[in-house]
Amino acid sequence: MDEKVEMQNHSAPYVASRSPHALISRANWLAGAVLVLCSGCVAEPVQAPVALAATPLTGTACGDPDAPNPGPNPFAEVSRISVAVRAVDPVSGLIETIASASSSLREGQAIKVPRVPEGEGRDVILYAEGGSQAWYGRDAQVSVKRNQDNAAAMLLTRYGGLSCVPTPTGVLNTVFPAAVELGDGRVLITGGFTEVAADGASVRLVGASSQAYIFDTRTGGSEILPGLGEGRGRAGHAAVLIPSAQKVVLFGGVTELAIEESRPFPYIHDPAKGRDDYIIFDIPTKTFTPGLDKMVARRGFPRALALADGTVLVTGGGRWPFDPDTTEQIAVDIFDPEDNDGLGGLLDIPPLRTFYWRAGHSLTLLDVSEEGLSTALIWGGTTPDRSLGHPAEIFRQSGRQREGVNGTFAEAAIAGEVPPFSYFHETTRLSGRRFLVTGGSRFSSGQLRAPEADEAWLLTYIDSPSPTVNTKRIPGFGAGRVFHTALSHDLAHVAVAGGLGPLDAVASSFMNFDLATLSWTAADAANAQTASRGGHAAVLTSAGSFLLVGGESSVRAPFAPKRLSAEIYAPSTLPVP
C-alpha cells in the first residue's frame, strides 16, 4: 500500500473529512490550499493514512491591519515540496523521521511517501520551495490510529520570515496585552490598552480592555469571546496556563499607565492603578470567572510561573524602581486550582517573601527535580542597594505547599563581569541551565535610564557549592529596547522581536541569537518585513513558530483605537524534512 500526496487550489482552507475517498471538505474563511496524504487501500495493522490541511498566510506585514501588504500565494509559486513525519524513538529517546517524501509539485500531481506508523505525538512537517521564498507548516501533535483517517492541520507561513495574521473585525489593537498558548495550538489573547490620551505635558495609556479572543495557529481561525467582564479591563497582567486543570489564570495588571517624555525611562506606575484580583478562564467552557479572593498586594506588570504540581507562583508588581512607602509586593502569592473545592484560589499560607524588592524583573523556570518540584530564577527588577548587590535569587518549590509549608528563596552570587541591574528585560531559558537576558532599562544614579545598545548577557547557573550565576556579555545585540519579546523553540536559538527604545519601536527590530556560536544576526530584510511594534505579546506555538500580537510603533503621541495587528514568525532554525 502506497500513500500519495495530492494538491488542489481552492478559495478557502480545508479540513479533513471522515470519508477515506473524500478527505477534504470546504470551510469559509481564508484563501487556502490542501495537501492530502491518503491511502489507496485498507491500512495494515501498524500503519494508517494522514490527511494534511495547509492554510497559507500570504501577507508580509501588518503595518495597517485593515490593508496588509499583499504577498504571493505559496501554492501559485511552489516548485518543490517535502513532507516528513517524525517521532521519538522509544529506545534511544531521539527524534527520528519515520516517513518522508520530496518531489516537484504541480496542480493535481501526486507523489508517493512511506506509510505512517501509528502512534501518538507524530510531528508532521511540510516544507515548500517557492520562487521568492520558502514556506513552512507543522503539526507537532498528530495521533495516527489504524484503520481510520488521521487529520493534521497547519498554517503555511514564510520560512525565516513573517506572515500577516488576518484578525477579526471588532477586536482592537492593544498595548501590553497578555497571550498564552492553550496546549492544543490555540492562543488566548486578553486585555491591553487601546488608546494613548493627552494629559497636559504628558500622556497616559488608557482604555484598559476587557476583550478576549482565541486564535487557532493550526487552522487560522479566530473566535471572539464574551470578555473578562464589566469593570475587569486590564493591561500589563500575567496569564498562566495550568494544563492539569484546563484553566488559564490572569493575575493583576493596571488600569492606566502614565508616560512622561522628559524622563529617561518615561513609564510611571501608580500602585493605586494596579489590580489585586485574578480571573480564571475555563478552557472547555470558554468562560471567565472572577477569583474568590484577593492577592496580598496590587500587582502591575507582575511575573507568574506555573509550577510542576499545578500551582502558580506570583511575584512583584509594584512601583519601579522601588516604592519607599511600602514593601507589600515583596510578599508572593500561590494560586492553587484545587483550592475552594476545585474552583481555584490563593493559598492561605505563612508569609512567603522574595529576598528583595522586585518590579519589572523576570521569573523563569530553571528546572524540575526528580521529585517533581520546580526551581526558578528571578533576575533584576531591583537596585544594588536594596538587594545588597544581588540581581539574582533562586526559588525552590515545597512539596508540601498545600499543607502550609512554604518553598524557599535563596540569594545567588554573581561570578564574572558584573551585569547591570535592569528592569523590563527578557530572560529566555536555554539548555544546560543557561539563560539569555536581553534589553532592559538600567538603574543608575538613582533612576531608571533609557535602554542602552548591546544589552545582552548569557547567564549560567551553578548549584554547588552554593547558588551562583556566571555572567558573560554577548556583544552584537544592537539597539537598546524594553517591552520586547524573546523566545526559543529549541533551547539553542532565540528570536528577539520588537521593543520600545523607550517610546518608539526600534528600527532593527528582529534579532536572532545562536547559542552554539554566541552570535547575533539581524533577520533578512527581505523576509523580516515586520510591523514595528513594542509592548506586544508573543507566544511559542505548537509548530515552533512565534505569534506576535498587539503593540504599537510609538506611544509618544495620542492614538485612537484600531484593528488588532498580529503576525507569525517561523525562524529558519526550525527542522525541515
C-alpha distance (Angstrom), angle and dihedral (degrees) to the residues before:
residue distance angle dihedral
M1 . . .
D2 3.78 . .
E3 3.78 125.8 .
K4 3.77 121.8 -140.5
V5 3.77 137.2 -156.3
E6 3.78 118.2 -137.7
M7 3.79 127.9 -175.3
Q8 3.78 127.2 -153.8
N9 3.81 130.6 175.5
H10 3.78 117.9 -135.5
S11 3.78 139.3 161.0
A12 3.81 95.3 -115.5
P13 3.82 138.6 38.4
Y14 3.77 119.2 -92.5
V15 3.78 137.4 -139.9
A16 3.77 129.4 -160.5
S17 3.81 118.0 -93.7
R18 3.81 125.3 -149.8
S19 3.82 94.5 -112.1
P20 3.85 115.1 96.9
H21 3.81 90.1 -146.9
A22 3.81 96.6 43.5
L23 3.77 103.9 41.4
I24 3.76 98.3 161.5
S25 3.79 132.2 59.1
R26 3.79 127.6 -177.8
A27 3.80 124.7 -103.5
N28 3.77 126.5 -172.1
W29 3.79 118.1 -124.4
L30 3.81 123.9 70.5
A31 3.78 133.7 19.2
G32 3.80 104.3 -94.0
A33 3.75 150.3 161.9
V34 3.79 136.4 -145.6
L35 3.76 138.7 -134.0
V36 3.80 111.8 -166.4
L37 3.80 122.6 -161.4
C38 3.79 104.6 -166.8
S39 3.79 141.4 161.5
G40 3.78 126.8 -116.8
C41 3.81 94.0 -149.2
V42 3.81 143.7 6.3
A43 3.80 111.8 -44.4
E44 3.78 119.5 -107.4
P45 3.82 115.3 -116.3
V46 3.82 96.6 -93.2
Q47 3.81 99.7 32.7
A48 3.79 135.2 65.9
P49 3.82 141.3 175.0
V50 3.79 124.1 -99.8
A51 3.81 124.4 -150.9
L52 3.79 113.9 -153.6
A53 3.81 122.9 -163.0
A54 3.83 115.8 -168.6
T55 3.80 121.5 -169.9
P56 3.82 113.9 -167.4
L57 3.80 124.0 -138.9
T58 3.78 102.0 -152.0
G59 3.81 103.9 178.0
T60 3.79 117.9 103.4
A61 3.79 103.1 -158.1
C62 3.77 141.1 8.5
G63 3.77 104.0 -144.8
D64 3.80 86.7 131.2
P65 3.81 110.1 24.1
D66 3.80 90.3 -165.0
A67 3.83 90.7 57.4
P68 3.82 110.0 21.3
N69 3.77 119.2 -170.7
P70 3.81 107.6 -90.3
G71 3.78 120.0 -115.6
P72 3.77 133.7 -172.5
N73 3.78 121.6 -84.3
P74 3.82 101.7 -113.4
F75 3.79 93.4 -142.5
A76 3.79 90.0 57.5
E77 3.82 91.7 59.0
V78 3.81 106.5 25.8
S79 3.80 111.7 126.8
R80 3.78 100.4 173.7
I81 3.78 135.5 18.7
S82 3.80 134.3 -165.1
V83 3.79 129.0 -169.2
A84 3.80 127.1 -170.3
V85 3.79 134.2 178.7
R86 3.80 115.4 -155.0
A87 3.79 133.7 -171.2
V88 3.79 140.0 171.9
D89 3.79 112.8 -95.1
P90 3.83 106.2 -124.6
V91 3.81 92.4 -143.8
S92 3.80 104.6 41.7
G93 3.80 97.4 26.7
L94 3.81 88.9 -135.1
I95 3.80 125.6 129.6
E96 3.79 110.5 -109.2
T97 3.81 134.8 -179.6
I98 3.81 109.3 -112.9
A99 3.83 98.5 176.6
S100 3.80 133.5 15.1
A101 3.80 145.0 158.0
S102 3.80 137.6 179.4
S103 3.79 130.1 -170.3
S104 3.75 145.4 139.4
L105 3.77 109.3 -88.9
R106 3.76 135.5 -148.4
E107 3.75 129.8 168.6
G108 3.78 109.7 -66.3
Q109 3.80 94.4 6.2
A110 3.80 117.9 135.5
I111 3.81 128.7 -152.7
K112 3.79 128.4 -168.6
V113 3.78 123.3 -118.3
P114 3.81 130.9 179.7
R115 3.80 118.9 -91.4
V116 3.80 115.6 -91.1
P117 3.83 116.0 -120.0
E118 3.77 113.2 -131.7
G119 3.79 120.8 -107.7
E120 3.79 145.5 105.5
G121 3.80 127.9 -75.7
R122 3.81 98.0 25.7
D123 3.81 111.2 174.9
V124 3.83 110.4 -141.1
I125 3.84 114.7 -166.3
L126 3.79 128.2 -174.0
Y127 3.81 123.5 -167.3
A128 3.81 121.4 -179.0
E129 3.79 126.3 -173.6
G130 3.79 114.2 -143.7
G131 3.76 134.9 -177.6
S132 3.81 95.1 -104.3
Q133 3.81 103.2 23.2
A134 3.78 144.8 -13.8
W135 3.80 124.4 -94.7
Y136 3.78 130.4 -144.4
G137 3.79 138.2 -162.0
R138 3.78 133.0 170.0
D139 3.79 141.7 177.2
A140 3.79 107.0 -171.6
Q141 3.81 99.9 -177.2
V142 3.81 108.9 52.4
S143 3.80 119.2 152.1
V144 3.80 110.4 -147.4
K145 3.80 113.0 -160.4
R146 3.78 128.4 178.8
N147 3.80 124.2 -104.9
Q148 3.79 96.0 16.3
D149 3.79 142.4 76.0
N150 3.81 114.5 -93.3
A151 3.80 119.5 -153.9
A152 3.79 126.0 -141.3
A153 3.80 117.2 -178.3
M154 3.79 128.8 -171.3
L155 3.77 145.9 156.1
L156 3.79 116.4 -115.2
T157 3.81 108.1 -136.0
R158 3.79 136.6 167.7
Y159 3.79 111.2 -76.6
G160 3.80 108.9 -127.2
G161 3.80 91.1 6.5
L162 3.77 146.9 65.3
S163 3.78 131.9 -85.3
C164 3.79 125.2 -161.7
V165 3.80 115.8 -115.7
P166 3.81 113.1 -143.4
T167 3.80 106.2 -131.1
P168 3.80 127.3 -155.1
T169 3.79 120.8 -96.4
G170 3.78 110.6 -105.5
V171 3.81 97.1 36.0
L172 3.81 109.4 110.1
N173 3.77 127.8 -143.0
T174 3.79 111.8 -109.7
V175 3.80 140.7 -168.8
F176 3.82 116.7 -132.1
P177 3.81 97.9 10.7
A178 3.81 121.0 160.1
A179 3.79 124.8 -123.5
V180 3.80 130.3 -174.7
E181 3.81 133.1 177.4
L182 3.81 112.2 -122.6
G183 3.80 96.5 -146.7
D184 3.80 96.7 -103.7
G185 3.81 103.5 69.1
R186 3.80 94.9 -83.7
V187 3.81 120.7 115.5
L188 3.81 126.3 -152.4
I189 3.83 114.8 -146.7
T190 3.81 119.6 -169.6
G191 3.80 141.5 176.1
G192 3.79 130.3 -23.8
F193 3.80 135.6 149.2
T194 3.80 116.4 -67.0
E195 3.83 100.3 -169.8
V196 3.79 145.8 34.3
A197 3.79 109.8 -144.9
A198 3.81 129.0 -166.2
D199 3.80 115.4 -114.8
G200 3.81 109.0 -180.0
A201 3.81 109.1 -75.7
S202 3.80 91.7 -8.5
V203 3.79 137.5 48.0
R204 3.78 134.3 -132.1
L205 3.76 133.3 -145.9
V206 3.80 103.8 -128.7
G207 3.76 141.8 157.7
A208 3.81 95.3 77.9
S209 3.78 100.2 -158.2
S210 3.79 130.6 -136.8
Q211 3.81 92.0 -165.9
A212 3.78 121.3 128.0
Y213 3.75 133.8 -179.5
I214 3.79 140.6 165.2
F215 3.80 125.1 -128.6
D216 3.80 118.9 -164.5
T217 3.81 109.6 -143.1
R218 3.82 90.7 -166.9
T219 3.81 98.7 54.8
G220 3.82 106.0 15.9
G221 3.79 91.9 -120.8
S222 3.79 124.1 142.1
E223 3.79 131.8 -156.0
I224 3.80 124.0 -166.3
L225 3.80 111.6 -143.9
P226 3.83 126.9 -151.2
G227 3.81 90.1 -105.1
L228 3.79 140.4 -122.1
G229 3.79 94.7 -60.2
E230 3.78 137.0 -98.8
G231 3.79 113.5 -48.4
R232 3.80 93.0 9.4
G233 3.82 100.1 99.3
R234 3.79 114.4 135.1
A235 3.80 146.8 160.8
G236 3.80 132.0 -161.4
H237 3.81 90.8 37.7
A238 3.81 129.5 141.6
A239 3.81 122.5 -116.0
V240 3.81 120.7 -163.4
L241 3.81 130.5 -176.7
I242 3.81 117.4 -140.2
P243 3.83 102.3 -164.8
S244 3.80 96.4 -172.4
A245 3.80 91.6 56.2
Q246 3.83 96.5 36.6
K247 3.78 89.3 -128.2
V248 3.80 140.1 121.2
V249 3.79 119.0 -150.7
L250 3.82 123.6 -155.6
F251 3.80 113.3 -154.1
G252 3.80 127.4 -160.2
G253 3.79 122.5 -50.3
V254 3.79 134.2 163.9
T255 3.80 134.6 -86.8
E256 3.81 95.7 -146.5
L257 3.80 140.1 -1.7
A258 3.80 127.4 -150.9
I259 3.82 122.1 -136.8
E260 3.83 122.4 -159.6
E261 3.80 110.8 -175.3
S262 3.81 92.5 -161.3
R263 3.80 91.3 69.5
P264 3.82 121.3 83.0
F265 3.80 88.0 -129.7
P266 3.79 100.4 31.3
Y267 3.82 102.4 -170.7
I268 3.81 114.7 104.0
H269 3.78 121.8 -170.7
D270 3.79 118.9 -157.1
P271 3.83 106.5 -159.0
A272 3.80 88.9 -147.3
K273 3.82 86.8 67.9
G274 3.79 91.6 54.4
R275 3.80 124.3 100.7
D276 3.79 127.2 -127.3
D277 3.80 96.7 -169.6
Y278 3.79 135.0 89.2
I279 3.80 134.3 -150.0
I280 3.81 126.6 -146.6
F281 3.80 120.0 -144.7
D282 3.80 114.3 -160.0
I283 3.80 107.9 -149.5
P284 3.84 99.8 -156.2
T285 3.83 94.4 50.1
K286 3.84 96.5 30.6
T287 3.81 91.4 -135.4
F288 3.81 132.9 138.9
T289 3.81 120.3 -139.2
P290 3.82 125.5 -176.1
G291 3.78 115.6 -121.4
L292 3.78 120.4 -101.3
D293 3.81 95.7 -129.1
K294 3.81 141.7 25.9
M295 3.78 133.0 -107.7
V296 3.79 119.6 -109.9
A297 3.81 90.1 -104.7
R298 3.79 143.4 11.7
R299 3.79 106.1 -91.1
G300 3.80 123.7 -158.3
F301 3.81 113.7 -177.1
P302 3.83 92.3 -2.6
R303 3.79 123.1 177.7
A304 3.81 119.6 -127.9
L305 3.80 132.5 -178.4
A306 3.80 131.1 -168.8
L307 3.80 110.1 -128.6
A308 3.78 127.0 -146.0
D309 3.81 95.2 -100.4
G310 3.81 94.0 53.8
T311 3.79 96.9 -98.3
V312 3.82 121.7 120.0
L313 3.80 129.3 -133.3
V314 3.84 114.2 -144.9
T315 3.82 119.7 -166.8
G316 3.81 142.9 174.9
G317 3.77 125.5 -12.0
G318 3.80 103.6 153.1
R319 3.80 136.1 121.2
W320 3.77 116.0 -53.8
P321 2.97 139.0 -94.6
F322 3.83 81.9 9.6
D323 3.78 140.4 -49.1
P324 3.82 114.0 -114.2
D325 3.81 91.1 -166.6
T326 3.81 102.4 55.9
T327 3.78 144.4 18.5
E328 3.81 97.7 -164.1
Q329 3.83 94.7 116.5
I330 3.82 89.5 62.4
A331 3.80 85.7 75.3
V332 3.81 114.8 83.4
D333 3.79 132.4 -146.6
I334 3.81 128.0 -135.1
F335 3.80 116.4 -153.8
D336 3.80 118.1 -157.7
P337 3.84 119.9 -168.0
E338 3.82 88.8 -157.5
D339 3.81 94.0 57.6
N340 3.82 121.1 104.4
D341 3.81 92.5 31.8
G342 3.79 93.1 -55.0
L343 3.81 96.7 -44.2
G344 3.81 91.1 104.8
G345 3.77 131.0 -119.8
L346 3.79 148.9 161.3
L347 3.78 114.9 -70.0
D348 3.79 117.4 -115.2
I349 3.79 96.7 -129.1
P350 3.80 137.8 156.4
P351 3.81 111.1 -87.4
L352 3.81 109.8 -67.5
R353 3.79 115.7 -169.5
T354 3.77 140.0 175.9
F355 3.80 113.4 -120.9
Y356 3.77 93.0 -113.3
W357 3.79 143.0 17.7
R358 3.81 111.7 -78.1
A359 3.81 129.1 -170.6
G360 3.79 124.6 153.1
H361 3.82 88.6 11.6
S362 3.79 129.1 136.1
L363 3.81 127.8 -113.7
T364 3.81 112.9 -163.2
L365 3.79 133.8 173.0
L366 3.80 111.8 -107.8
D367 3.80 100.2 -177.0
V368 3.80 145.7 -54.0
S369 3.80 118.6 -110.8
E370 3.80 126.7 -131.1
E371 3.80 86.2 -102.3
G372 3.81 90.0 59.3
L373 3.81 97.6 -106.7
S374 3.80 124.1 138.2
T375 3.79 127.6 -128.5
A376 3.81 120.4 -164.4
L377 3.80 138.2 -168.6
I378 3.81 118.8 -134.3
W379 3.79 113.2 -162.6
G380 3.81 133.4 -174.9
G381 3.77 128.7 -29.9
T382 3.79 91.7 119.7
T383 3.80 139.6 82.1
P384 3.82 129.1 -111.4
D385 3.79 92.1 -113.8
R386 3.78 97.2 46.4
S387 3.79 93.3 45.8
L388 3.81 96.4 39.2
G389 3.79 87.8 -122.5
H390 3.82 97.1 -48.6
P391 3.82 114.3 125.1
A392 3.84 90.0 169.5
E393 3.77 136.3 58.0
I394 3.79 133.3 168.3
F395 3.81 127.2 -130.9
R396 3.80 118.7 -153.7
Q397 3.78 117.5 -166.6
S398 3.79 121.4 -129.1
G399 3.78 120.4 -127.2
R400 3.81 88.6 -144.6
Q401 3.80 100.4 46.3
R402 3.81 92.3 126.4
E403 3.83 87.9 55.9
G404 3.80 91.5 55.3
V405 3.81 98.0 -98.0
N406 3.80 105.6 131.4
G407 3.75 129.4 -141.4
T408 3.79 118.7 -120.5
F409 3.79 139.6 -113.1
A410 3.81 118.8 -147.4
E411 3.78 132.0 -172.5
A412 3.79 116.6 -115.5
A413 3.78 121.7 -148.0
I414 3.82 121.0 -132.3
A415 3.82 121.6 -126.2
G416 3.79 121.1 -174.4
E417 3.77 130.5 21.4
V418 3.79 110.0 -2.6
P419 3.82 106.9 -110.4
P420 3.78 124.6 -145.0
F421 3.77 121.4 -91.2
S422 3.79 96.0 -113.6
Y423 3.77 137.8 -174.5
F424 3.81 129.1 -155.4
H425 3.78 94.5 13.6
E426 3.81 122.6 140.0
T427 3.81 123.4 -117.0
T428 3.81 116.3 -159.6
R429 3.80 121.9 -166.5
L430 3.82 116.1 -127.2
S431 3.80 134.6 177.5
G432 3.79 123.4 -73.3
R433 3.81 96.0 34.1
R434 3.78 89.9 -64.0
F435 3.80 129.2 139.1
L436 3.79 135.1 -168.0
V437 3.81 116.0 -140.5
T438 3.80 114.9 -163.3
G439 3.79 134.8 -176.2
G440 3.75 125.0 -21.8
S441 3.78 139.3 140.9
R442 3.81 117.9 -80.9
F443 3.78 122.8 -132.7
S444 3.80 107.4 -130.3
S445 3.81 136.4 151.8
G446 3.78 92.0 3.5
Q447 3.79 98.6 -52.1
L448 3.78 145.2 65.8
R449 3.80 113.1 -90.9
A450 3.78 131.4 -145.4
P451 3.83 110.5 -86.2
E452 3.81 112.4 -85.9
A453 3.80 129.6 -141.4
D454 3.82 123.2 -99.4
E455 3.78 93.9 21.9
A456 3.81 100.5 157.9
W457 3.80 128.1 127.0
L458 3.79 135.4 -178.8
L459 3.80 113.2 -142.3
T460 3.80 123.7 -163.3
Y461 3.80 118.8 -168.9
I462 3.81 122.1 -144.3
D463 3.81 120.5 -172.7
S464 3.78 102.0 -168.1
P465 2.98 138.2 101.5
S466 3.82 84.2 -0.7
P467 3.82 135.2 -18.8
T468 3.81 106.8 -74.0
V469 3.79 134.5 168.0
N470 3.80 116.4 -153.5
T471 3.80 111.3 -152.6
K472 3.79 131.5 -155.7
R473 3.79 127.4 176.2
I474 3.83 114.3 -128.7
P475 3.84 110.4 -153.5
G476 3.78 124.6 -154.1
F477 3.79 100.0 54.8
G478 3.78 93.3 123.3
A479 3.79 128.6 -159.2
G480 3.78 120.1 35.5
R481 3.77 115.5 -113.9
V482 3.79 147.4 167.5
F483 3.81 130.8 -162.7
H484 3.80 91.8 35.0
T485 3.80 128.1 130.4
A486 3.81 130.2 -121.7
L487 3.81 121.1 -171.1
S488 3.80 137.7 169.9
H489 3.80 127.2 -156.5
D490 3.83 96.0 -169.3
L491 3.85 107.8 22.4
A492 3.83 87.7 -110.8
H493 3.82 105.3 70.7
V494 3.81 128.5 46.0
A495 3.80 128.0 -161.6
V496 3.81 114.1 -157.5
A497 3.79 113.4 -160.8
G498 3.78 130.9 -166.9
G499 3.76 126.3 -41.2
L500 3.79 138.6 169.6
G501 3.76 123.4 -97.2
P502 3.02 83.6 -145.0
L503 3.84 106.1 -66.5
D504 3.80 103.3 3.7
A505 3.78 127.4 52.5
V506 3.81 112.6 -100.3
A507 3.81 116.2 -104.6
S508 3.83 97.5 -135.9
S509 3.76 89.1 51.6
F510 3.81 103.0 160.5
M511 3.82 121.6 60.7
N512 3.82 129.6 167.8
F513 3.83 124.6 -152.2
D514 3.82 125.7 -156.3
L515 3.80 114.6 -158.1
A516 3.82 93.3 -162.6
T517 3.81 93.2 60.0
L518 3.83 98.6 23.7
S519 3.78 87.9 -131.4
W520 3.79 140.2 131.7
T521 3.79 129.4 -137.3
A522 3.77 128.4 -175.1
A523 3.79 115.4 -125.8
D524 3.79 114.3 -99.4
A525 3.79 106.2 -90.6
A526 3.80 90.5 -137.1
N527 3.79 91.4 57.4
A528 3.80 101.7 31.9
Q529 3.77 102.2 63.5
T530 3.76 89.1 146.2
A531 3.76 123.0 165.4
S532 3.80 109.1 -106.5
R533 3.77 106.7 -105.5
G534 3.78 143.2 159.5
G535 3.78 130.4 172.1
H536 3.80 88.9 40.9
A537 3.81 131.2 133.8
A538 3.80 125.7 -119.0
V539 3.79 134.1 -173.3
L540 3.78 135.6 -173.2
T541 3.80 107.0 -117.7
S542 3.80 125.8 -145.2
A543 3.82 87.6 -104.7
G544 3.81 91.7 60.6
S545 3.80 92.6 -109.9
F546 3.81 125.2 117.0
L547 3.80 125.7 -116.3
L548 3.82 113.4 -150.2
V549 3.82 115.6 -162.1
G550 3.80 132.3 -176.0
G551 3.79 126.8 -25.8
E552 3.79 128.7 129.4
S553 3.80 137.5 -111.0
S554 3.81 89.4 -129.8
V555 3.78 139.3 3.6
R556 3.78 92.4 -170.3
A557 3.81 99.0 99.1
P558 3.80 132.2 34.0
F559 3.78 116.0 -86.5
A560 3.77 132.9 -177.0
P561 3.81 128.3 -129.2
K562 3.80 116.3 -75.5
R563 3.78 139.8 169.9
L564 3.81 119.5 -65.1
S565 3.82 117.9 -90.8
A566 3.81 119.4 -147.1
E567 3.81 138.5 162.1
I568 3.81 139.9 178.7
Y569 3.80 121.5 -135.4
A570 3.81 119.0 -159.8
P571 3.83 106.8 -168.1
S572 3.80 118.3 -141.4
T573 3.82 89.3 -122.6
L574 3.82 91.9 72.4
P575 3.84 113.4 113.4
V576 3.79 117.0 -95.4
P577 3.83 130.7 -166.1
